[in-house]
Amino acid sequence: MAENAERSEVTLYKPSPKSIEREKQAMEEEPKEDLSSLLLPNLNDLPQNPPTAVEFNFSRYFLPDFTKPGHDQYIYRHANGLCVIGLAEAHVALKEEGGVTAVDFNVGKSDRSELKVTGKRKRNAQHFESNSALCKVCTNGNFYIVRCCVKGSLLEVNDRLIKQPGLLNSSADREGYVAIIMPKQGDWLKIKDSLLSYEDYVKLRGLL
Amino acid sequence: MEWQSALGSAKLCLPPCHVIRDLLSTGVCVRCIFRLSGIRDRDCYISSINESELISFLEEQNEIEYNSTTSTSCCVCLGVLCPSCVVPEKPGADLRETSSVNELALLISDVVKGEQYRIDEFSLEVSLPPVITANERALRLYLKQKYEKEQWFKDSFLCDHMSVKDTLKLVLNASLEKYLAVQNVETLSSSFRIRLTYSHSETSQMLQSMLPNGRDSKKRERGSKENGSSKNCNESDASAFRVLELIEDQNFCTQFQVPPGKVDKPCQLVVACYRTPTYIGGRYLKYSRNVSQSRWIIDDERMGETSVEEIIGENVRQICQGDGYKFHSAGREDIDVRMLGSGRPFLVEVPNSRIMPSSTEIKQISDKINHTDKKLVGVKNLKFVGAEAWDLMREGEAEKQKQYAALVWISRPLEDDDVCNLTSLKDMDISQKTPIRVLHRRSPLERSKVIHWMKIEKVEGTTQYFLLHLCTQAGTYIKEFVHGDLGRTHPSIGSILGCRAEILQLDVTDVKMDYFN
């Protein structure tokens, strides 16, 4: 699938040769009227648990203990180079009693949620280093800094986290993502080899 | 000698003999004399009357004597109407001089036949150097200065007459029609055009240097460096016409030679022919999940097996015998999304097609595409369309509705309540942030879209898979509507059903558009 693939694999699930053959036959007979039979999938092709949109479209990388112990973060890298940053499963903030209670993007020199990036060229995006702070995640009594992990332009922060910090507790791996960063090819290659794959991260943290 | 009878009645237009003698010795050709006198009768121009014949005709009428002049090109039309011109037979080859209408017409028809155009009509485009306009003006001023006080002279003289262009077309069209065996179409409304570009470097350069406009001389310098590209010529021609229009008679006489000077060589002529773009339109279907819509190459590697553009474009181009193809369509779908049902409207633009395809030939294109071994792409309703089809296709693109069928998986079994829920939502507004998969090349915006209706088709043997049929506003990202794009599209199927939703397959089942049906 898309794991560790750098080329864009936009294709959705591929049907088996048998169903391709069946489709061909249907088309040869009555291409116009057999729309409904063309649309129906072959049961044998349907997996019990199909890959998720994230697994399919991104390569998942992990950074355990980023700048501090227990600060596990992920980078989902799309084939187009964009990186989605977030808290990995075993991040300490997610283990606390009561979980995450608030998220504040006003860290460092500016409020990250105030940025307005416009246009195809993303001209007025702010450039950050890999250890620049993205936001502060608060729990009952503690707070943790979430960082960029890769040097690049900040395109977007997930401002839904401001009103719904609980997203980090329920789905830190999807709707609870923190930000989207656009690194230059060179900056990505610099850090790539130091990152863990999903399988290695799971082994390291003893998950599943 | 038919011209004698024609000229007999047109004789009244001509100025007195001493004026004609003056004109002839100044270097004006017979056809220009007729033209400037206001004669419009075709018969006077069709046959070639040379100077001595005209003189003897006039001598018969009026007993004048005349000594013929040297052979130079007309000082007004520079040989265009004689017709004599110098033509490069092939680019870079020797120049050939023509001296009769027939010869010129034959030359032109050879060019047309050489390119193997199949035509049933043609239009003639003529481009003349601005110095000819200046020559006419100079002649008029000369005659006015000299003969103003004479009785026959009217101020209207020399003002209401056929232009060199129109006279050339008058003279040439009949012969061209004969050699090409097709009709001429007066205004430029035929798709097949024959372009005659005349130039006269000797006098044009003189004109440029005489004109007071400083800009022109700069352009000329630049132009000479580029070896006089045609664009530069057009620009300097246009500005020369402008300046000539603005300059007053008094100034004109000081700058320009009055009457116009004699000219040794005739104009150079370049004959070119072309056809305006041919448009073939229809609807296409894409049966493969590995064929992109347009040619897609990253780092020298092609994405997908082939493209809709190449399959359709190349087949159309081949039959039309054109120079290339441009593919336009009403929207597009991803490489892994099939286009089924009604098909998507498209237009192929073929520049300079050597033939205009007949309906049989169009059927040939259709059959060729639809009956290949690999059934990757199909076409419907293929037909010849006009240039307005382009605008029709673009018109109201944002309002068009599209219909899809998506194979959806959810993280829990589908309930009847879910089906009711989704089916009851009509014209639902959704908000989509630019999907991450295109965010690298599109503006980060939040777009509001409408989901018009949804229908669920259960898949027998499964509880977590179903076919989602939906009709949405043009521009809606369907994949993101299903899986939610990390919450950046809301509502999404997942958020409405309160579980995780994934999309496995997508097909476009209808593109609603009024034409190409």
Contacts between the chains, C-beta under 8 A, distances in Angstrom:
chain1	res1	chain2	res2	distance
A	7	B	298	7.8
A	8	B	303	7.7
A	10	B	334	5.9
A	10	B	335	6.0
A	10	B	336	5.7
A	10	B	437	7.3
A	11	B	289	6.4
A	11	B	290	7.4
A	11	B	335	7.0
A	11	B	336	4.1
A	12	B	289	7.7
A	12	B	336	5.3
A	12	B	503	6.7
A	12	B	504	5.5
A	12	B	505	5.5
A	12	B	506	6.8
A	13	B	504	4.4
A	13	B	505	6.4
A	14	B	289	7.2
A	15	B	289	8.0
A	15	B	505	7.9
A	23	B	287	7.5
A	24	B	375	6.3
A	27	B	287	6.3
A	27	B	375	5.7
A	28	B	375	7.5
A	31	B	285	7.8
A	31	B	378	6.9
A	35	B	340	5.8
A	35	B	341	5.6
A	35	B	509	6.6
A	38	B	338	7.9
A	38	B	340	6.1
A	38	B	507	7.5
A	39	B	340	7.7
A	39	B	405	4.8
A	39	B	467	6.2
A	39	B	507	6.1
A	39	B	509	7.6
A	40	B	459	7.1
A	40	B	467	7.2
A	41	B	407	5.6
A	41	B	459	6.6
A	41	B	465	7.3
A	41	B	504	7.7
A	41	B	505	6.9
A	43	B	459	7.6
A	43	B	460	7.8
A	43	B	461	4.9
A	43	B	462	7.0
A	46	B	409	8.0
A	46	B	459	7.8
A	46	B	462	6.3
A	46	B	465	5.7
A	46	B	504	7.8
A	50	B	409	5.2
A	50	B	502	5.6
A	50	B	504	5.8
A	51	B	502	7.7
A	52	B	483	7.9
A	52	B	500	7.4
A	52	B	502	6.0
A	53	B	479	8.0
A	53	B	483	4.0
A	53	B	484	8.0
A	53	B	485	7.7
A	53	B	502	5.8
A	53	B	503	7.5
A	54	B	486	7.7
A	57	B	436	7.9
A	57	B	437	6.4
A	78	B	436	5.9
A	78	B	437	6.3
A	78	B	440	7.9
A	80	B	437	6.5
A	80	B	438	7.8
A	80	B	439	7.6
A	80	B	440	4.2
A	80	B	441	7.6
A	81	B	440	6.0
A	82	B	436	5.9
A	82	B	439	5.8
A	82	B	440	5.6
A	84	B	436	6.9
A	84	B	486	6.9
A	117	B	444	5.4
A	118	B	443	6.5
A	118	B	444	7.1
A	119	B	443	5.5
A	120	B	441	6.1
A	120	B	442	6.3
A	120	B	443	5.7
A	122	B	444	7.4
A	155	B	439	6.7
A	155	B	444	6.3
A	156	B	433	7.8
A	156	B	439	8.0
A	156	B	444	6.4
A	158	B	486	7.8
A	158	B	487	7.5
A	160	B	487	6.1
A	167	B	487	7.4
A	174	B	484	7.9
A	174	B	486	5.5
A	174	B	487	7.3
A	174	B	500	7.9
A	175	B	484	7.2
A	175	B	486	5.8
A	175	B	487	3.7
A	177	B	486	5.3
A	177	B	487	8.0
A	180	B	436	6.7
A	180	B	439	7.0
A	182	B	440	6.9
